Amino acid sequence: MRHPRVLIITSCTGEKRFKPESQLAQGDFVQVARLRKREKQLSEFMSPAGEMYTGMQHIQLMEGVRTLRKASEKPAIDVVIISAGYGLIAEDRAIVPYEVTFNTMKGHEIDAWAKQLKIHQSIEKIIPDYDLIFVLLGEKYLRAISLPLTLHENQTWIFLAPGSCSNLIQASNSQAFVLSLSNAEAKKYGFGSVGLKGFLFKQFSLVAAEQPELFEQIHQNPRRFLEIIDTNTQLELNLGLPKLATKSKPKQVTPKKSRDEFVPIPDLPPAPNTHLGMQYFIPEWDDRVDPQYNFLTDSFSPDRHDSYADDVYAHEIFSPTPNYDGVLVSKAVIDESQTKRNRVEELGIHKFVRFAGKIMGDCGAFSYIKEDVPPYNTDEILDYYERLNFDFGVSIDHLIVGPFATVGVRDWRYELTLKNAAEFLTKHRERGYQFTPIGVAQGWSPESYASAVQELIKMGYDYIALGGLARAQNHEILPILKAIHPHLIPTVRMHLFGVARVNAVSAFRHLGVTSCDSASPLRQAWLGATANYYTASDKRYAAIRVPPVDNKGGLRVKRLLEAEVANEKTLKRLEKDALRSLREFDSGKLDLESTLQAVLAYDELLELPKDGKADLEAQAKRRKKHEVLYREVLETQPWKACNCPICQEIGIEVIIFRNNNRNRRRGFHNTYVFYKRFKELLGESKELSV
């Protein structure tokens, strides 16, 4: 099989392997003689470009490239980098650290400097040698390449770029396939917007390493790229679809521990602060629903004009007994939308969230993880918390995870986080602010976390938060809590960011955790393949997939129609039959077997086509798997045993996987169940139904 010649065009990153004080500035690149002289001064920091950049996008991309190269010498893959200092450079070009980026330049400055660096001409010179070209660039780096570029016969371009650039790219390049990326895609694929382009290429690489013929398939049909990453990440409706077949050797599988296995209480005395109890906070992320949504017609209420003002949060549905103790609001989330930011400033945080309980504010460290320093300063954050009436305000921290936990980088971030905490508390006291300050401890080992907590207690904090552990396993968190345990005192509370797990609640509380936050119970409603609906016994059920066929059905239904798996009329009929059968079953008018057959008749056709054609074998596997899952939930009818207001009001609609107003309500139900069990395990059981 012919293998296309592949080129990847990516961008430089602010994070670099070395960061000397005297790194190159923009003026050093104007004259060749000066550049050579300055490079000589920094020669001890010289490194190939492919190894110099340590930004999240570059790391993810190069991991994918290395996976492909290790698996096969074919196809040949070249990587070039658009550097705001050096211009267009190959990954093996030796460079020294520099401090120049297009991201801080205005449009006319980008145009002039890119022309000086001859970026457009350099790309024009190399692209004739390639058949398949991937472009992973942000808005300002796309501007630097100065579209349009010369197109060559039989050449395919795939752009991973911001949605705001889609029209520009497609107008400039008729041979381009554009994967538009925004916050919505970041949520869909479960990876931060920073580095998402590199992450998606890596996901493709994991499959293509075993199936190099995919490059030619993509060369002929670039939409295959999206199909591959959607299947491999399993996050488009997350239906538990089988991954593309690979030839890898079978691995020894270690049986996973059951979710029901509780973490044993450590053989240590209870932490001296356990009398303070333990609370659960939920992150705020615009999780609201239309209270008068019409499930029969799938339409919003006629009086709904403003999604913020007219929709409701979970705590408004469960009022007067919310399904959490408090709400965590990240500044980075508020800052994503000018409209939202203006509303928060106008109303204050409590009126905006419409929540009378405690509200904690933090900066949202994951949003700026790739930055050398956080984008905020202590004065503005203190003023922000006080002005908007937060109950708790968290000091400015910098995450120490992944590539940022390497020697040198981690130490600098560790010290910066403690320095910020010290300044935060000092100024809070001097100015007499009313909110409770929380100091953050970051670390990379039990010892480093324990040391940070000791420092924060010495500073005078009576509320401490542990950051960077959201993706850590229980067996990684427990040693950290055990190391901190001897240093806790009765008056100090301790928050665990991003971690709230029923099976670890008792152990965490025993070791001194007094509060935690997580959106997992909510998100599981639409991100899980087989565990979308929670119950009090911790048995979880799959939601029944009945996506709409009309334009709200998304890419899945669109691909089914393009592949002519069935015509639109047939799909609509099957969709309607499935919904009618489920509702008749719920009211006792239809038996289980007839209901199940109606649901599966539609469901099996939802299997994504392969190579543009219906995959009958995959459809059969899907039907077999989902028949077991759907039979189980229909036999049990768990929504009828639940006393939460959502299950009581909408019945079987809560178990149907279909649009925001069902899926988020199911998430609200999950949070209710989680919180009830959380309180029971703490010996604080209380009735949550209304």
Secondary structure, DSSP 4 states (H G I P E B T S, - for coil): -----EEEEEE--S-BS---TT-B-GGGGSSHHHHHHHHHHTGGG-EEHHHHB-SHHHHHHHHHHHHHHHH-S-S-EEEEEEETTTEEEETT-EE--B---GGGS-HHHHHHHHHHHTHHHHHHHHGGG-SEEEEE--HHHHHHH-S-----TT-EEEEEEEGGGHHHHHHH-TTEEEEEE-HHHHHHHTS-STTHHHHHHHHHHHHHTT-TTHHHHHHH-THHHHHHHHHHHT-STT--PPPPP--PPPPPPPPPPPTT-PPPPPSSPPPTTGGG--EEEEE-S---B-TT-BTTTTB--TT---HHHHSB-HHHHSTTS-SSSEEEEEHHHHHT-HHHHHHHHHH-HHHHHT--SEEEEE--GGGGTTSSS-S--HHHHHHHHHHTT-SEEEPP-----GGGGSTTHHHHHHHHHHHHHHHHHHHHHHHT-SSEEEEEE--SSHHHHHHHHHHHHHHT-SEEEE-S-TT--HHHHHHHHHHHGGG--TT-EEEETT---GGGHHHHHHTT--EEE--HHHHHHHH-SS--B--TTS--BPPEE---SSTTSHHHHHHHHHTTSS-HHHHHHHHHHHHHHHHHHHTTSS-HHHHHHHHHHHHGGGSPPBTTB--HHHHHHHHHHHHHHHHHHHHH-GGGG--SHHHHHHGGGGGEE-HHHHHHHHHHHHHHHHHHHHHHHTT-------
